[in-house]
């Protein structure tokens, strides 16, 4: 069994692709899993979670907080994740936090100032939003999440660069963006960061930072 010094954060991302789960402790991922596309109800996802915890020797009572994505992505998947997070929060008497996946990606870059987070989704669609990060926290932003075609988003990259915004992308979108960026501006100076595709891990690491002050002292039962 893991030697858990502090409570573990369970992260649930159920809106993008096959979904993903992650367990995070002190900012470090203990385990991650992807591919929950067969989960059509909260009860189905709970069974997957039970198996995930068992395989990684984690007890439910070691969970000190829950982070769950509230978008973007499949509305059905998001509702399933939110329902499970709320149910587990009540059952385990632990806090849970709803966090936009785009916001989590922006914070994961560890950059300050203007940041644009974007995720490519099925059917050549891109979700993106502009944020302002100050002292590691999201500042107020009037920007709304936008949903546009891949080609249209790639055309906007130069505009983001010109106004000094740092751009955070998932793996597939970064691959497409790099083809454009290499021709128009240097990637290392232009500010493109690939956050990868382990969405639950990102969500868990940011969720752990945000919930750490309110997590309780563990009361592990064997």
Secondary structure, 3 states (H helix, E strand, C coil): CCCCCCCEEEEEECCCCCCEEEEEECCEEEEEEECCCCCCCHHHHHHHHHHHHHHCCCCHHHEEEEEEECCCCCHHHHHHHHHHHHHHHHHHCCEEEEECHHHHHHHHCCCCEEEEEEEEECCCEEEEEEEEEECCEECCCCCCCEEEEHHHHHHHHHHHHHCCCEEEECHHHHHHHHHHHHHHCCHHHHCEEECCCCHHHHHHHHHHHHHHHHCCCCCCCC
